[in-house]
Amino acid sequence: MPDDDMSDGGALTATIVHACVRDGAGGSPTAVLADTGLDDAARRAVPGLAGTSHAVFVGTGDAGPDGPEVTLRFFTATGELPACGHGTVAALACLAGRAAGVEHRATLRTRERVFTGRTVRTHGRLDAEFTLGPVGLRAPGPGEAAPLLDALGIAVRALSGPLRVASVGRPRLLVPVAGRSHLASLAPDFDRLRSACDRGGLLGCYVYTEPTAEGRLAARMFAPSIGVPEDIANANSTGCLAAHLAGRGLTGITADLGDALGSPSTITATVRPRSGRTAVPPVRVGGAAVVAGTVRLRE
């Protein structure tokens, strides 16, 4: 990404990308900025200034066999995240939007890992995907899930399957419910949910419906511990769920989120065959994105 995102005598500007749109609309507005050395306090201020839940700071280096090497840092108003799936989709789409050609590839580097990303342009649409990091899956410990379910307003009898704590960077609770009407009716107590998540060291709770035979489902991601009561799109949690459901024979899922917030989003997650003795199969996560334009955040 060029450095003209910090131009006009030091004015701070950002590109707004709607990540993981559904049928060309909705998606999660994400601020994408060139990484020009802002301190962390300034980075935390960007989502508020841009009117987004997340911001991603992008630094580009030399090109290699898998495209340019790109560094990514993700922030919400409360601090830095080790990973952000829809932020990665937004960054890939922004980079591809400024490059020539139908396909754009990049090697991506975050604080914790190096992985690959790919964007394809089709009739003006940008479809981005990346390789998810290793997914850890476990059953909740005794008493671990009860305060979370209570704050979500979900009775144990309403669960349609087993709970799982899934981790890719930070852990979150995967919560299955029977249908979309039940999912839509949820009204969590966010103060209590944040306290319960903080006590358990969790990012939040990803509540999802049972998938169809084709892998279509609906979900809502509640993450008050990072300052996002409900996330419009959460690609990493969708990838974690795909890894969990692979044990049932599903090779991929398509998750609809954001409807409760009036900004529908859709995320895909594809499970690759296991290699060697890997317990959890590799996952690729992605979505379509629309580059909305550039906004000035500060003079």
N, C-alpha and C positions, 0 to 999 in steps of 0.2 A: 504494500500500500504506500503511495507516495506521501511525502511529508506535507503536501498542501492542505492536509486537514488541520495544520497549525500554521495558518497564513495570516495575511493582512495585519502585519505588525504584532503577531502574537495572539490574535483572536482564536478562540477555541471553537472548532466546528466538529460535527460528527455526521456520519452517514447513517440514516435510519433504515434498517432492513426489517421487513416483516418476515420472520422466520417461521417455517412450517405452516404455510398458508393452506387453506382448504379450498379447492376449486378457484384458486386465484385471489381469494379474499381472506380477511381475518389474519390469523397468525400472531406471533408475539413480536411487537416492536422492540428492536434491540439497537442500541447505539454502538456503532463501530467507529473506532478512532485509531489513527496512527499512534504507535507507542513512541512518544517524544519525550519521555522522562518526567512526566508529572509525578508528584509525590502521592502516597496512598490516600491522603485526605482529599486531594483534588480528584483522584479517581473515584472515590466513594461519592463525591458530589455529582458526578456526571449523570447517573440515572435520574436523579431529581431534576437536574437542569434540562435533560432531554425528554422527560416525561415517559421514561421506560423503566422496566423493572431491573434490567441488566445492561451492563456495558462491557464490551470486549475491546481490548487494546492490542493492536496488531503490529508486529515488527517483522520486516521481511529481510532475508539475507540472500546469499548466493543460490543459484539454481543448481539442482542435482538431477539424478536420473528420474526422480519422482516429482520434479518441479521445484519451485523455490522453497527454501526452508523458512517457515513462518513461525514466529513465537506468538503465543496467545496468553493474555492475562484477563481474568474475568472478575468483575466487581458488581455487587449490589450496594445499596446505601449503607449496609451494615458491615461490609468488608469484602475481602478477596475470597473467591471460591477456587478450589483446586481444579474444578472442571465445570463446564456448562455446555450441554449438548446443543441447545438451540442457539447459544452464542457461537458455537463452532460452525453451525449451519450458516448463521448470519455472516461470519467472517469469510467463509468459503465463497458465499454468493457475492459478497462485496468485491473480493479479489477477482473472481471470474468475470464480474460485470465490467471490470476495467482492463481485462485481457482480451486478446483476439482469439478467435477459434471457437469451435463447438464444445471442446472439452478442456477443462483446466484441472491440473493436479498439483498438489502441494504436500510437502512434508511438514507436519505440524508438531510444535514443541510446546509443552506446558511445563509447569513446575515439576510434574511427577513422571512424565513419559513422553515418548516420541511416537507418532503414528501418522497414517496417511489419510488424505482427504481428496475428494474428487467432486467436480461440479460439471454438469452437462447442460448446455443451453439448447432448448428446443422451442422454436416458434416464440422466442422472447421469454420463455419460462426458464428459471434456473433451478435445477434439482441437485442438491448437495447431499453427500453422504460421507461418513468417516468410520474408521475402525474404533469400536469401543474398547476401553481397557479391560483387563481381567475383572470378571464379575464374581464377587464373593456372595454366597447364599447360605443362610442358616435359619433354623427355627428360632423364634424368640425364646429368651430365657424365662424362667418362672416369674410371673408378675410383670414382665417387661411390657407386654402389649396392652394390658387392662387399662391403664390410665390414658393411653392414646386412643383406644376405642371409645372410652367414656367421653373424652373431649371431642371426638368426631361425632358422637351421637349414634354410634353403631353398636347394636346388641350382638353378643356372640352368636345368638341363634340366627342372625341375619347374614352371617358369613357364608359364602358359597364354596369355600375351600380353605386350605391351610394358609396361615399367615407366613410371611417370610421377611427376614431382614436381608436386604440386598445392598451390597457396597460396591461402588466404583468411584473412588475418591473419598466419598463420605457415605455412611450407611443411611438407608431410609426403609420404612416399613411398607411392604406390599400388602394391600388389604383387598380381598375379593368380595364383591357383593353380587346379588343375583341379577339385577336388571338396571336398565338406564333410568327408570322412574325412581328407584331407590337412590341411585347415585345423584340424580338431579335434586332430590329433596334434602340432601345433607346441608346442615347449617352448623358447622363446627364452632365451638367456643375457642376462639383463637388465642386468647390469653392462657387458658388452661392447656391448649395444645402446644403452645410454645414452651411453657414450663415443662411439660412432660417430655417433649423432644429434647430440650436442653439437658434435663436430668439423664436421659438415656443416650446422649451424644448423637442424636439422629438429626439428619437434615430435614425430614418431614415425613409425610405419609402419602403414598400413591394409592388411591382407591380406584379399583377398576371392575368392570363387568366381565362376566364369563364370555370368552371369545366364541364367535361363530366357528363353524367348521373351516371357513376360509381364513380365520384369524382376525376378524374385525371385532373391535371392542371400543368401549368408551371409558374414559378415565378422568379423574380430577387429582391434581397434585397440590397438596397443602404444605407450605414450607415457611411458616412464620418465623422459624429460627434464623432464617437469612433475610428477614424483612419482606418476604413475599407471601402474604396470607394465602393466596391461591395463584398458581402459575398458569399462564395461558398455554404454554407448551413446555413439556419437560422430556427432552429426548433421552437423556441418560437413564431416567427411571423407566422409560418405555423399553430401552435396551436391556435393562436389568430384568424386566418382566419377561421379555422374549427369552432370555437365558433360562429363567425359571420354567417357563412353559415348554421349553424344548424337551423337558423330561416327559411331556405328554405327547410328543411326536409332532408338535407344530414347528415348522421350519421358518416361520416368520409371522409377524403381526402388523396390523394397521390400527393405530390408536387415535381416536377422536377426543380432543380436549378443548377447553376454552369456551364451550357453549354457555356455561353458567355465567361467564363474564362478557358475553356478547361478542366474542372474537374467536370464532371457530378455528381450530388448528388440527392438523393431521400429521402424524409421525409414523414412519415405517421402520421396522427393525427386522433384519434378516439374520437367521442363524446359519452359520457355516458348519459343515461336518467337523466333528472333533478330530484333532490331530494328536497322535501319540497317546499319552496318558492324561491329557487335559481333562479335568473333571467337568468343567463348564465350557461349552462350545464358544468359539469366537462369534462376535455379533457385529454387524454393520448397521448403523443408524442414520436416518436422513429425513429430508423433507424438502418441499418446494419453498422458494423464497422470492420475495419481491423487494427490489431496492427502491425505496420510496423517494429518496432525495437527501439533500444535505441541509442541516440546520446549524445556525450559529448559537452556541451555548453561552459565550461570554466574550465581551470585547477585550 
